[in-house]
Amino acid sequence: MKFKELIKVTGLPAVIASLCCLSPLVLVLFGLSTVAFASSLSDVLYGQYKWIFRAVGLFFLLISLGIYFWKERGICSIDEVKKHRREIINKTLLFIIVGILAYIFFLYVIVHYAGVFLGIWENYS
């Protein structure tokens, strides 16, 4: 298992799951929004809709897993799934764990401190 494969499969779903707080940052960085509007938008998106973003991120993680096993590994039929059952289970668990850790790191470290730097939300630590 290469690190590049882990990032390729889990990177986009982690970013999609973090869009509740990333989208206000993008709006401020492109000059399409004020800091006050971005702060209220992030409060609404993270407060009321964070589970929807997390569910969509998990959905995209499952889709990227399917694409990985189908395209990269060539597992296309039920017989091949039965042959590679242990590999599929182990890699799926690994990708889910890495995806959750990538989501936590990206949202609660990178996006949080970028928002603190831009003044969108306060630093509570």
MODELLER restraints for C-alpha pairs under 7 A, 6 or more apart:
rsr = mdl.restraints
at = mdl.atoms
rsr.add(forms.Gaussian(group=physical.xy_distance, feature=features.Distance(at['CA:6:A'], at['CA:95:A']), mean=6.73, stdev=0.5))
rsr.add(forms.Gaussian(group=physical.xy_distance, feature=features.Distance(at['CA:9:A'], at['CA:64:A']), mean=5.70, stdev=0.5))
rsr.add(forms.Gaussian(group=physical.xy_distance, feature=features.Distance(at['CA:9:A'], at['CA:65:A']), mean=6.66, stdev=0.5))
rsr.add(forms.Gaussian(group=physical.xy_distance, feature=features.Distance(at['CA:10:A'], at['CA:61:A']), mean=6.37, stdev=0.5))
rsr.add(forms.Gaussian(group=physical.xy_distance, feature=features.Distance(at['CA:10:A'], at['CA:95:A']), mean=6.67, stdev=0.5))
rsr.add(forms.Gaussian(group=physical.xy_distance, feature=features.Distance(at['CA:10:A'], at['CA:99:A']), mean=4.97, stdev=0.5))
rsr.add(forms.Gaussian(group=physical.xy_distance, feature=features.Distance(at['CA:13:A'], at['CA:57:A']), mean=4.70, stdev=0.5))
rsr.add(forms.Gaussian(group=physical.xy_distance, feature=features.Distance(at['CA:13:A'], at['CA:58:A']), mean=6.78, stdev=0.5))
rsr.add(forms.Gaussian(group=physical.xy_distance, feature=features.Distance(at['CA:13:A'], at['CA:60:A']), mean=5.38, stdev=0.5))
rsr.add(forms.Gaussian(group=physical.xy_distance, feature=features.Distance(at['CA:13:A'], at['CA:61:A']), mean=5.26, stdev=0.5))
rsr.add(forms.Gaussian(group=physical.xy_distance, feature=features.Distance(at['CA:14:A'], at['CA:57:A']), mean=6.27, stdev=0.5))
rsr.add(forms.Gaussian(group=physical.xy_distance, feature=features.Distance(at['CA:14:A'], at['CA:99:A']), mean=6.22, stdev=0.5))
rsr.add(forms.Gaussian(group=physical.xy_distance, feature=features.Distance(at['CA:14:A'], at['CA:102:A']), mean=6.09, stdev=0.5))
rsr.add(forms.Gaussian(group=physical.xy_distance, feature=features.Distance(at['CA:14:A'], at['CA:103:A']), mean=4.59, stdev=0.5))
rsr.add(forms.Gaussian(group=physical.xy_distance, feature=features.Distance(at['CA:16:A'], at['CA:57:A']), mean=5.36, stdev=0.5))
rsr.add(forms.Gaussian(group=physical.xy_distance, feature=features.Distance(at['CA:17:A'], at['CA:53:A']), mean=4.85, stdev=0.5))
rsr.add(forms.Gaussian(group=physical.xy_distance, feature=features.Distance(at['CA:17:A'], at['CA:54:A']), mean=4.76, stdev=0.5))
rsr.add(forms.Gaussian(group=physical.xy_distance, feature=features.Distance(at['CA:17:A'], at['CA:56:A']), mean=6.51, stdev=0.5))
rsr.add(forms.Gaussian(group=physical.xy_distance, feature=features.Distance(at['CA:17:A'], at['CA:57:A']), mean=4.29, stdev=0.5))
rsr.add(forms.Gaussian(group=physical.xy_distance, feature=features.Distance(at['CA:18:A'], at['CA:103:A']), mean=6.83, stdev=0.5))
rsr.add(forms.Gaussian(group=physical.xy_distance, feature=features.Distance(at['CA:18:A'], at['CA:107:A']), mean=5.66, stdev=0.5))
rsr.add(forms.Gaussian(group=physical.xy_distance, feature=features.Distance(at['CA:19:A'], at['CA:53:A']), mean=6.97, stdev=0.5))
rsr.add(forms.Gaussian(group=physical.xy_distance, feature=features.Distance(at['CA:20:A'], at['CA:42:A']), mean=6.42, stdev=0.5))
rsr.add(forms.Gaussian(group=physical.xy_distance, feature=features.Distance(at['CA:20:A'], at['CA:45:A']), mean=5.17, stdev=0.5))
rsr.add(forms.Gaussian(group=physical.xy_distance, feature=features.Distance(at['CA:20:A'], at['CA:46:A']), mean=5.49, stdev=0.5))
rsr.add(forms.Gaussian(group=physical.xy_distance, feature=features.Distance(at['CA:20:A'], at['CA:50:A']), mean=6.41, stdev=0.5))
rsr.add(forms.Gaussian(group=physical.xy_distance, feature=features.Distance(at['CA:20:A'], at['CA:53:A']), mean=6.59, stdev=0.5))
rsr.add(forms.Gaussian(group=physical.xy_distance, feature=features.Distance(at['CA:21:A'], at['CA:42:A']), mean=5.40, stdev=0.5))
rsr.add(forms.Gaussian(group=physical.xy_distance, feature=features.Distance(at['CA:21:A'], at['CA:46:A']), mean=6.55, stdev=0.5))
rsr.add(forms.Gaussian(group=physical.xy_distance, feature=features.Distance(at['CA:22:A'], at['CA:111:A']), mean=6.37, stdev=0.5))
rsr.add(forms.Gaussian(group=physical.xy_distance, feature=features.Distance(at['CA:24:A'], at['CA:38:A']), mean=4.76, stdev=0.5))
rsr.add(forms.Gaussian(group=physical.xy_distance, feature=features.Distance(at['CA:24:A'], at['CA:41:A']), mean=6.62, stdev=0.5))
rsr.add(forms.Gaussian(group=physical.xy_distance, feature=features.Distance(at['CA:24:A'], at['CA:42:A']), mean=6.10, stdev=0.5))
rsr.add(forms.Gaussian(group=physical.xy_distance, feature=features.Distance(at['CA:25:A'], at['CA:115:A']), mean=6.49, stdev=0.5))
rsr.add(forms.Gaussian(group=physical.xy_distance, feature=features.Distance(at['CA:27:A'], at['CA:33:A']), mean=5.37, stdev=0.5))
rsr.add(forms.Gaussian(group=physical.xy_distance, feature=features.Distance(at['CA:28:A'], at['CA:34:A']), mean=6.16, stdev=0.5))
rsr.add(forms.Gaussian(group=physical.xy_distance, feature=features.Distance(at['CA:28:A'], at['CA:35:A']), mean=6.46, stdev=0.5))
rsr.add(forms.Gaussian(group=physical.xy_distance, feature=features.Distance(at['CA:28:A'], at['CA:38:A']), mean=6.90, stdev=0.5))
rsr.add(forms.Gaussian(group=physical.xy_distance, feature=features.Distance(at['CA:35:A'], at['CA:120:A']), mean=5.48, stdev=0.5))
rsr.add(forms.Gaussian(group=physical.xy_distance, feature=features.Distance(at['CA:38:A'], at['CA:120:A']), mean=6.55, stdev=0.5))
rsr.add(forms.Gaussian(group=physical.xy_distance, feature=features.Distance(at['CA:39:A'], at['CA:120:A']), mean=5.09, stdev=0.5))
rsr.add(forms.Gaussian(group=physical.xy_distance, feature=features.Distance(at['CA:39:A'], at['CA:121:A']), mean=6.25, stdev=0.5))
rsr.add(forms.Gaussian(group=physical.xy_distance, feature=features.Distance(at['CA:69:A'], at['CA:75:A']), mean=5.62, stdev=0.5))
rsr.add(forms.Gaussian(group=physical.xy_distance, feature=features.Distance(at['CA:70:A'], at['CA:76:A']), mean=5.60, stdev=0.5))
rsr.add(forms.Gaussian(group=physical.xy_distance, feature=features.Distance(at['CA:75:A'], at['CA:81:A']), mean=6.38, stdev=0.5))
rsr.add(forms.Gaussian(group=physical.xy_distance, feature=features.Distance(at['CA:115:A'], at['CA:121:A']), mean=5.97, stdev=0.5))
rsr.add(forms.Gaussian(group=physical.xy_distance, feature=features.Distance(at['CA:116:A'], at['CA:122:A']), mean=5.77, stdev=0.5))
rsr.add(forms.Gaussian(group=physical.xy_distance, feature=features.Distance(at['CA:116:A'], at['CA:123:A']), mean=5.92, stdev=0.5))
